[in-house]
């Protein structure tokens, strides 16, 4: 009798070894974008994780829930102020060193936030987080671009981009789960082990050569204190005045003076722009019609969507009395809708063109937000449907408008166009939170001392929907030819 052969078993062992070796090669090849993805995951998750926990923080700290908009706005304002400086800082101190410091600052800020028992302390912690977040993501992307071979760059950046989509989808539900089971402090403490791991991995694997200055060893010229004060200082003063307006947390004359000072500083920066070398923000690119129109349209849509993202968890928990876990699950539907259309969006633009798709997407987004103004009681099919449709429409608009920003921009100006796009994003999200809170407050108790009731939310959603319609109006000014070079055509 012939004994059974052992060849299949040996072949199976060899296959397992081959699979392990392949996995190790894949990790080694992609560990740089994966490390940067950890930073991006912290930032994108942090942007959505807090809104779901606001009612719990309000109850624990005894702070009016609408006043907690400052905990969100302060983070976004810090990002807006520092994003224009990120490129210069990276070139001056080295991308690797800057990335490590940014990771450390963001992690320390998260730890600081977790132990605060006042609004002022929480805002201070969020500002610290913003200082780190404003640098670690753009500088991390810069490291990936400079350290990756050209034929692998698209794949490397796709891993980073996927994290940007996952973060907003898991943020609301993760925030709800942590708050319900452990306490609101853990929505910040969860960043600490991730941040420490990212720092250790970055120190171990980020190439030391990535700290070499750009442009053949020449550091970017220092922008100067005057330019920093005019641009970043102006934005901080203006946006904080908008965030504080109507809160009663600061005297009205002080809020007015802050806003007026911000406008003056920004006006001086624009007036001095032609003499400003180097330029922190190349506003001459706004002369490009496609960039200006797409950026402005996206600004209105992001303002509208950002305000709705802030209000929906409050409507679910305070207005309708739903449990925090239910609120978190519902809030995640928005991001899931946007995530599902990332693959289908390019096909729509290729098939129908940018102008009609952007206009239609903006109108659907505005209609979905307005729809929440007509919901007077819990209706899960209607709420889920509105958020899913709105998320899909916003995902299409954001992707298309972002691409249109670069449609007619020269290669050497792409970095400046990206700065304008990122800055508009942060400004829009800040404006959205401020406008939404103010509208809900004016519809209820103007003193902000009382939490809004269910009937106070509809006017706020209608205001946000009207802002979204302005985005559709902006996109209507695009010509049918604009964006045509971005359309992918397949030859037979």
VOBASE-954068 format. One record per residue (C-alpha): x, y, z; residue number from 1. Coordinates in steps of 0.2 Angstrom, whole numbers, plus 2048, in hexadecimal, padded with zeros to 3 digits. Layout:
N
+-----+-----+-----+-----+
:  px :  py :  pz :   n :
+-----+-----+-----+-----+
:   X :   Y :   Z : NUM :
...
+-----+-----+-----+-----+
END
This chain:
492
+-----+-----+-----+-----+
:  px :  py :  pz :   n :
+-----+-----+-----+-----+
: 800 : 800 : 800 :   1 :
: 807 : 811 : 7FB :   2 :
: 809 : 81D : 80A :   3 :
: 800 : 82E : 808 :   4 :
: 80B : 83B : 801 :   5 :
: 80F : 84B : 80B :   6 :
: 811 : 856 : 7FC :   7 :
: 801 : 860 : 7FE :   8 :
: 805 : 864 : 810 :   9 :
: 816 : 86A : 80B :  10 :
: 80F : 874 : 7FD :  11 :
: 802 : 87C : 80A :  12 :
: 810 : 880 : 816 :  13 :
: 81A : 888 : 807 :  14 :
: 80A : 892 : 802 :  15 :
: 808 : 899 : 814 :  16 :
: 81A : 89E : 815 :  17 :
: 818 : 8A6 : 804 :  18 :
: 809 : 8AF : 80A :  19 :
: 812 : 8B5 : 81A :  20 :
: 820 : 8BB : 80F :  21 :
: 814 : 8C4 : 804 :  22 :
: 80B : 8CD : 812 :  23 :
: 81C : 8D2 : 81A :  24 :
: 821 : 8DA : 809 :  25 :
: 811 : 8E3 : 807 :  26 :
: 813 : 8EA : 819 :  27 :
: 825 : 8EF : 816 :  28 :
: 820 : 8F7 : 805 :  29 :
: 811 : 901 : 80C :  30 :
: 816 : 904 : 81E :  31 :
: 819 : 916 : 81B :  32 :
: 807 : 91A : 815 :  33 :
: 800 : 90F : 822 :  34 :
: 809 : 919 : 830 :  35 :
: 803 : 929 : 828 :  36 :
: 7F2 : 922 : 828 :  37 :
: 7F2 : 920 : 83B :  38 :
: 7F4 : 932 : 83C :  39 :
: 7E6 : 936 : 830 :  40 :
: 7DB : 929 : 839 :  41 :
: 7DD : 932 : 849 :  42 :
: 7D9 : 943 : 841 :  43 :
: 7CA : 93E : 836 :  44 :
: 7C3 : 934 : 844 :  45 :
: 7C5 : 942 : 851 :  46 :
: 7BC : 94E : 845 :  47 :
: 7AC : 944 : 847 :  48 :
: 7AE : 93B : 857 :  49 :
: 7AA : 94A : 862 :  50 :
: 799 : 94F : 85C :  51 :
: 790 : 93F : 862 :  52 :
: 797 : 942 : 873 :  53 :
: 792 : 954 : 875 :  54 :
: 782 : 951 : 87F :  55 :
: 78C : 945 : 88B :  56 :
: 79A : 952 : 88E :  57 :
: 78D : 960 : 890 :  58 :
: 784 : 956 : 89E :  59 :
: 795 : 951 : 8A6 :  60 :
: 79D : 962 : 8A6 :  61 :
: 78D : 96C : 8A8 :  62 :
: 790 : 976 : 898 :  63 :
: 782 : 97B : 88C :  64 :
: 783 : 96F : 87E :  65 :
: 783 : 97C : 870 :  66 :
: 792 : 985 : 879 :  67 :
: 79C : 975 : 876 :  68 :
: 79D : 97A : 864 :  69 :
: 7AC : 983 : 869 :  70 :
: 7B4 : 972 : 86C :  71 :
: 7B2 : 96E : 85A :  72 :
: 7B5 : 97F : 853 :  73 :
: 7C5 : 982 : 85C :  74 :
: 7CD : 973 : 855 :  75 :
: 7C7 : 977 : 843 :  76 :
: 7CD : 989 : 845 :  77 :
: 7DE : 984 : 84A :  78 :
: 7DF : 978 : 83B :  79 :
: 7DA : 987 : 830 :  80 :
: 7E7 : 992 : 837 :  81 :
: 7F6 : 986 : 836 :  82 :
: 7F2 : 97D : 826 :  83 :
: 7FA : 98B : 81B :  84 :
: 80A : 98A : 826 :  85 :
: 80C : 977 : 825 :  86 :
: 816 : 977 : 815 :  87 :
: 823 : 984 : 81B :  88 :
: 824 : 97B : 82C :  89 :
: 828 : 96A : 824 :  90 :
: 835 : 972 : 819 :  91 :
: 83D : 97B : 827 :  92 :
: 83E : 96E : 834 :  93 :
: 83D : 95E : 829 :  94 :
: 82D : 954 : 825 :  95 :
: 832 : 945 : 830 :  96 :
: 836 : 950 : 840 :  97 :
: 826 : 95A : 83D :  98 :
: 81B : 94B : 83B :  99 :
: 822 : 943 : 84B : 100 :
: 81F : 954 : 855 : 101 :
: 80E : 956 : 84E : 102 :
: 809 : 944 : 853 : 103 :
: 810 : 947 : 865 : 104 :
: 806 : 958 : 866 : 105 :
: 7F6 : 950 : 860 : 106 :
: 7F8 : 942 : 86C : 107 :
: 7FC : 94D : 87A : 108 :
: 7ED : 958 : 876 : 109 :
: 7E1 : 949 : 876 : 110 :
: 7E8 : 944 : 887 : 111 :
: 7E6 : 956 : 88E : 112 :
: 7D3 : 957 : 887 : 113 :
: 7CF : 947 : 891 : 114 :
: 7D2 : 94E : 8A2 : 115 :
: 7C9 : 95F : 8A0 : 116 :
: 7BA : 964 : 8AA : 117 :
: 7B7 : 975 : 8A2 : 118 :
: 7B3 : 97C : 891 : 119 :
: 7C2 : 987 : 891 : 120 :
: 7CD : 978 : 895 : 121 :
: 7C5 : 96E : 887 : 122 :
: 7C7 : 97B : 87B : 123 :
: 7DA : 97D : 87F : 124 :
: 7DC : 96A : 87D : 125 :
: 7D4 : 96B : 86C : 126 :
: 7DF : 979 : 867 : 127 :
: 7EE : 96E : 86B : 128 :
: 7E7 : 960 : 861 : 129 :
: 7E4 : 96C : 853 : 130 :
: 7F6 : 971 : 853 : 131 :
: 7FB : 95F : 851 : 132 :
: 7EE : 95B : 845 : 133 :
: 7F1 : 969 : 839 : 134 :
: 803 : 963 : 836 : 135 :
: 803 : 950 : 837 : 136 :
: 7F7 : 94C : 829 : 137 :
: 7FE : 958 : 81B : 138 :
: 810 : 955 : 821 : 139 :
: 80C : 942 : 821 : 140 :
: 806 : 943 : 80F : 141 :
: 815 : 94C : 80A : 142 :
: 820 : 93F : 812 : 143 :
: 817 : 932 : 808 : 144 :
: 819 : 93B : 7F7 : 145 :
: 82B : 93F : 7FA : 146 :
: 830 : 92D : 7FF : 147 :
: 826 : 923 : 7F3 : 148 :
: 82B : 91E : 7E2 : 149 :
: 820 : 926 : 7D4 : 150 :
: 819 : 915 : 7CE : 151 :
: 813 : 911 : 7E0 : 152 :
: 80C : 923 : 7E5 : 153 :
: 7FA : 920 : 7DF : 154 :
: 7F9 : 910 : 7E9 : 155 :
: 802 : 918 : 7F8 : 156 :
: 7F6 : 927 : 7F9 : 157 :
: 7E7 : 91C : 7F6 : 158 :
: 7EA : 913 : 807 : 159 :
: 7EC : 924 : 80F : 160 :
: 7DC : 92B : 807 : 161 :
: 7D2 : 91B : 80C : 162 :
: 7D5 : 91F : 81E : 163 :
: 7CE : 931 : 81C : 164 :
: 7BE : 928 : 816 : 165 :
: 7BD : 91B : 825 : 166 :
: 7C0 : 928 : 833 : 167 :
: 7B0 : 932 : 830 : 168 :
: 7A6 : 922 : 82E : 169 :
: 7AC : 91A : 83F : 170 :
: 7AE : 92A : 849 : 171 :
: 79C : 92D : 84E : 172 :
: 798 : 91B : 853 : 173 :
: 7A9 : 919 : 85C : 174 :
: 7A6 : 929 : 866 : 175 :
: 795 : 923 : 86B : 176 :
: 79C : 912 : 870 : 177 :
: 7AA : 919 : 87A : 178 :
: 79F : 926 : 883 : 179 :
: 791 : 91A : 887 : 180 :
: 79D : 90C : 88E : 181 :
: 7AC : 916 : 895 : 182 :
: 7A8 : 928 : 895 : 183 :
: 7AB : 937 : 88A : 184 :
: 7BD : 939 : 88F : 185 :
: 7C1 : 929 : 885 : 186 :
: 7BD : 931 : 875 : 187 :
: 7CD : 93A : 877 : 188 :
: 7D7 : 92D : 881 : 189 :
: 7D5 : 921 : 872 : 190 :
: 7E1 : 92C : 868 : 191 :
: 7EF : 929 : 875 : 192 :
: 7F4 : 917 : 871 : 193 :
: 7F1 : 91A : 85F : 194 :
: 7FC : 92A : 85F : 195 :
: 80A : 921 : 869 : 196 :
: 80A : 913 : 85D : 197 :
: 80B : 91F : 84F : 198 :
: 81A : 928 : 857 : 199 :
: 823 : 918 : 85A : 200 :
: 820 : 912 : 848 : 201 :
: 824 : 922 : 840 : 202 :
: 835 : 923 : 84A : 203 :
: 839 : 912 : 845 : 204 :
: 834 : 911 : 832 : 205 :
: 833 : 923 : 82B : 206 :
: 842 : 926 : 821 : 207 :
: 84E : 932 : 829 : 208 :
: 851 : 939 : 817 : 209 :
: 840 : 940 : 817 : 210 :
: 846 : 94E : 822 : 211 :
: 851 : 954 : 814 : 212 :
: 84B : 965 : 80E : 213 :
: 842 : 967 : 7FE : 214 :
: 848 : 971 : 7EF : 215 :
: 859 : 96A : 7EE : 216 :
: 85E : 96E : 800 : 217 :
: 856 : 97F : 800 : 218 :
: 84A : 982 : 80E : 219 :
: 83A : 98C : 80A : 220 :
: 83C : 99E : 80E : 221 :
: 835 : 9A3 : 81F : 222 :
: 824 : 9AA : 81D : 223 :
: 827 : 9B7 : 82B : 224 :
: 81D : 9BC : 83A : 225 :
: 813 : 9CA : 831 : 226 :
: 80C : 9BE : 824 : 227 :
: 808 : 9B1 : 831 : 228 :
: 7FF : 9BE : 83C : 229 :
: 7F5 : 9C5 : 82D : 230 :
: 7EF : 9B4 : 826 : 231 :
: 7EE : 9A8 : 835 : 232 :
: 7EB : 9B5 : 842 : 233 :
: 7DD : 9BC : 837 : 234 :
: 7D4 : 9AC : 835 : 235 :
: 7D5 : 9A7 : 847 : 236 :
: 7CE : 9B8 : 84D : 237 :
: 7C0 : 9B7 : 840 : 238 :
: 7BB : 9A5 : 842 : 239 :
: 7BB : 9A6 : 855 : 240 :
: 7B0 : 9B5 : 855 : 241 :
: 7A4 : 9AB : 84A : 242 :
: 7A5 : 99D : 856 : 243 :
: 7A2 : 9A8 : 865 : 244 :
: 794 : 9B2 : 85D : 245 :
: 784 : 9B0 : 867 : 246 :
: 78B : 9A5 : 875 : 247 :
: 78C : 9B2 : 883 : 248 :
: 79D : 9AA : 887 : 249 :
: 7A6 : 9BA : 882 : 250 :
: 7A0 : 9CC : 882 : 251 :
: 798 : 9D1 : 872 : 252 :
: 7A4 : 9E0 : 870 : 253 :
: 7B3 : 9D4 : 871 : 254 :
: 7AB : 9C8 : 865 : 255 :
: 7A8 : 9D6 : 859 : 256 :
: 7BA : 9DE : 85B : 257 :
: 7C1 : 9CC : 858 : 258 :
: 7B7 : 9CA : 848 : 259 :
: 7BB : 9DB : 841 : 260 :
: 7CE : 9D9 : 845 : 261 :
: 7CE : 9C8 : 83C : 262 :
: 7C6 : 9D1 : 82C : 263 :
: 7D3 : 9DF : 82D : 264 :
: 7E2 : 9D3 : 82E : 265 :
: 7DB : 9C8 : 820 : 266 :
: 7D8 : 9D8 : 816 : 267 :
: 7EA : 9DE : 819 : 268 :
: 7F1 : 9CD : 813 : 269 :
: 7E7 : 9CE : 803 : 270 :
: 7ED : 9E0 : 800 : 271 :
: 7FF : 9DB : 803 : 272 :
: 7FE : 9CB : 7F9 : 273 :
: 807 : 9D1 : 7EA : 274 :
: 816 : 9D6 : 7F5 : 275 :
: 815 : 9C6 : 7FF : 276 :
: 823 : 9BA : 7FB : 277 :
: 823 : 9AD : 800 : 278 :
: 810 : 9AB : 800 : 279 :
: 807 : 9A1 : 80E : 280 :
: 7F8 : 9A0 : 803 : 281 :
: 7F8 : 9A3 : 7F0 : 282 :
: 7E8 : 9AB : 7EE : 283 :
: 7EC : 9B0 : 7DC : 284 :
: 7E6 : 99E : 7D8 : 285 :
: 7D4 : 9A4 : 7DB : 286 :
: 7D5 : 9AC : 7CB : 287 :
: 7D3 : 99B : 7C3 : 288 :
: 7C0 : 99A : 7C0 : 289 :
: 7BF : 987 : 7C3 : 290 :
: 7C9 : 987 : 7D3 : 291 :
: 7BF : 996 : 7DA : 292 :
: 7AE : 990 : 7D5 : 293 :
: 7B1 : 97E : 7DB : 294 :
: 7B9 : 984 : 7EC : 295 :
: 7AB : 990 : 7EF : 296 :
: 79D : 983 : 7EB : 297 :
: 7A6 : 976 : 7F6 : 298 :
: 7A7 : 983 : 804 : 299 :
: 795 : 985 : 804 : 300 :
: 791 : 973 : 803 : 301 :
: 79E : 96F : 811 : 302 :
: 797 : 97D : 81C : 303 :
: 785 : 975 : 81A : 304 :
: 78B : 963 : 81D : 305 :
: 796 : 968 : 82B : 306 :
: 788 : 971 : 834 : 307 :
: 77D : 962 : 832 : 308 :
: 78A : 956 : 838 : 309 :
: 78B : 960 : 848 : 310 :
: 778 : 962 : 84A : 311 :
: 772 : 950 : 847 : 312 :
: 77A : 947 : 856 : 313 :
: 771 : 955 : 861 : 314 :
: 761 : 953 : 858 : 315 :
: 761 : 940 : 85B : 316 :
: 767 : 940 : 86D : 317 :
: 75F : 951 : 874 : 318 :
: 751 : 954 : 868 : 319 :
: 74B : 942 : 866 : 320 :
: 752 : 93A : 875 : 321 :
: 75B : 92C : 86C : 322 :
: 769 : 922 : 875 : 323 :
: 77A : 927 : 871 : 324 :
: 77F : 917 : 868 : 325 :
: 770 : 919 : 85D : 326 :
: 775 : 92B : 859 : 327 :
: 787 : 926 : 855 : 328 :
: 781 : 918 : 849 : 329 :
: 775 : 924 : 840 : 330 :
: 782 : 931 : 83F : 331 :
: 78E : 925 : 837 : 332 :
: 782 : 923 : 828 : 333 :
: 787 : 934 : 821 : 334 :
: 799 : 92E : 81F : 335 :
: 794 : 91D : 819 : 336 :
: 78A : 925 : 80B : 337 :
: 799 : 930 : 806 : 338 :
: 7A4 : 920 : 807 : 339 :
: 799 : 916 : 7FB : 340 :
: 79A : 923 : 7ED : 341 :
: 7AD : 925 : 7ED : 342 :
: 7AE : 917 : 7E0 : 343 :
: 79E : 91D : 7D6 : 344 :
: 7A1 : 92F : 7D6 : 345 :
: 7AF : 92F : 7C9 : 346 :
: 7A3 : 925 : 7BD : 347 :
: 796 : 933 : 7BF : 348 :
: 7A2 : 941 : 7BA : 349 :
: 7A9 : 937 : 7AB : 350 :
: 797 : 933 : 7A5 : 351 :
: 78E : 944 : 7A8 : 352 :
: 79C : 951 : 7AB : 353 :
: 7A0 : 95B : 7BA : 354 :
: 794 : 969 : 7B9 : 355 :
: 783 : 960 : 7B9 : 356 :
: 789 : 953 : 7C6 : 357 :
: 790 : 960 : 7D2 : 358 :
: 77F : 96A : 7D1 : 359 :
: 775 : 95B : 7D3 : 360 :
: 77F : 955 : 7E2 : 361 :
: 77E : 966 : 7EA : 362 :
: 76B : 967 : 7E8 : 363 :
: 769 : 955 : 7EF : 364 :
: 774 : 959 : 7FE : 365 :
: 76A : 969 : 802 : 366 :
: 75A : 960 : 800 : 367 :
: 75F : 952 : 80C : 368 :
: 764 : 95E : 819 : 369 :
: 754 : 968 : 817 : 370 :
: 74B : 958 : 819 : 371 :
: 750 : 956 : 82C : 372 :
: 747 : 967 : 82F : 373 :
: 737 : 95E : 82B : 374 :
: 73A : 94F : 837 : 375 :
: 730 : 951 : 847 : 376 :
: 732 : 940 : 84E : 377 :
: 73D : 931 : 84D : 378 :
: 73B : 929 : 83C : 379 :
: 74A : 91D : 839 : 380 :
: 747 : 919 : 826 : 381 :
: 745 : 92C : 822 : 382 :
: 754 : 931 : 82D : 383 :
: 75F : 924 : 826 : 384 :
: 75A : 927 : 814 : 385 :
: 75D : 93A : 816 : 386 :
: 76E : 937 : 81D : 387 :
: 773 : 92A : 810 : 388 :
: 76D : 934 : 801 : 389 :
: 775 : 944 : 808 : 390 :
: 786 : 93B : 80C : 391 :
: 786 : 933 : 7FA : 392 :
: 783 : 945 : 7F3 : 393 :
: 790 : 94D : 7FD : 394 :
: 79D : 93F : 7FA : 395 :
: 79A : 943 : 7E7 : 396 :
: 79B : 955 : 7E9 : 397 :
: 7AA : 956 : 7F4 : 398 :
: 7B4 : 94A : 7E8 : 399 :
: 7AF : 953 : 7D9 : 400 :
: 7B2 : 964 : 7E0 : 401 :
: 7C3 : 95F : 7E6 : 402 :
: 7C8 : 958 : 7D5 : 403 :
: 7C2 : 968 : 7CD : 404 :
: 7CD : 973 : 7D8 : 405 :
: 7DC : 96C : 7CE : 406 :
: 7D4 : 96B : 7BD : 407 :
: 7DD : 97B : 7B6 : 408 :
: 7EB : 97D : 7C3 : 409 :
: 7FD : 97B : 7BD : 410 :
: 808 : 96E : 7C4 : 411 :
: 812 : 97A : 7CE : 412 :
: 803 : 982 : 7D6 : 413 :
: 7FB : 971 : 7DC : 414 :
: 802 : 973 : 7ED : 415 :
: 7FB : 984 : 7EF : 416 :
: 7EA : 97F : 7E8 : 417 :
: 7E9 : 971 : 7F4 : 418 :
: 7ED : 97D : 803 : 419 :
: 7DE : 988 : 7FD : 420 :
: 7D3 : 978 : 7FC : 421 :
: 7D8 : 972 : 80D : 422 :
: 7D6 : 984 : 815 : 423 :
: 7C4 : 986 : 80D : 424 :
: 7C0 : 975 : 815 : 425 :
: 7C5 : 97A : 826 : 426 :
: 7BC : 98B : 824 : 427 :
: 7AC : 983 : 81E : 428 :
: 7AB : 976 : 82C : 429 :
: 7AE : 984 : 839 : 430 :
: 7A1 : 98F : 831 : 431 :
: 795 : 980 : 830 : 432 :
: 796 : 97C : 843 : 433 :
: 794 : 98F : 848 : 434 :
: 785 : 992 : 83C : 435 :
: 77C : 982 : 841 : 436 :
: 77E : 986 : 854 : 437 :
: 779 : 998 : 852 : 438 :
: 76A : 993 : 848 : 439 :
: 764 : 986 : 855 : 440 :
: 768 : 992 : 863 : 441 :
: 75E : 9A1 : 85B : 442 :
: 74F : 995 : 858 : 443 :
: 74F : 990 : 86B : 444 :
: 757 : 999 : 87A : 445 :
: 762 : 9A7 : 874 : 446 :
: 76B : 9A7 : 884 : 447 :
: 773 : 996 : 87F : 448 :
: 770 : 990 : 891 : 449 :
: 762 : 983 : 88C : 450 :
: 765 : 974 : 881 : 451 :
: 75B : 975 : 871 : 452 :
: 74A : 96C : 86F : 453 :
: 745 : 962 : 860 : 454 :
: 73B : 971 : 859 : 455 :
: 74B : 97C : 859 : 456 :
: 754 : 971 : 84C : 457 :
: 749 : 973 : 83C : 458 :
: 74E : 986 : 83A : 459 :
: 760 : 981 : 83B : 460 :
: 75F : 973 : 82E : 461 :
: 756 : 97F : 822 : 462 :
: 764 : 98C : 824 : 463 :
: 771 : 97F : 820 : 464 :
: 767 : 979 : 811 : 465 :
: 766 : 98B : 80B : 466 :
: 779 : 98C : 80C : 467 :
: 77A : 97C : 802 : 468 :
: 770 : 983 : 7F4 : 469 :
: 77D : 991 : 7F3 : 470 :
: 789 : 983 : 7EE : 471 :
: 77E : 97D : 7E0 : 472 :
: 77D : 98F : 7DA : 473 :
: 790 : 990 : 7DA : 474 :
: 792 : 980 : 7D0 : 475 :
: 786 : 986 : 7C3 : 476 :
: 793 : 993 : 7BE : 477 :
: 79E : 986 : 7B8 : 478 :
: 79F : 983 : 7A5 : 479 :
: 79C : 972 : 79E : 480 :
: 7AE : 972 : 797 : 481 :
: 7B6 : 975 : 7A8 : 482 :
: 7BC : 965 : 7B0 : 483 :
: 7BC : 95C : 79F : 484 :
: 7CE : 957 : 7A0 : 485 :
: 7CB : 94E : 7B0 : 486 :
: 7BE : 943 : 7A7 : 487 :
: 7C4 : 931 : 7A4 : 488 :
: 7C0 : 92A : 793 : 489 :
: 7C3 : 918 : 78E : 490 :
: 7C8 : 914 : 77C : 491 :
: 7C1 : 905 : 774 : 492 :
+-----+-----+-----+-----+
END
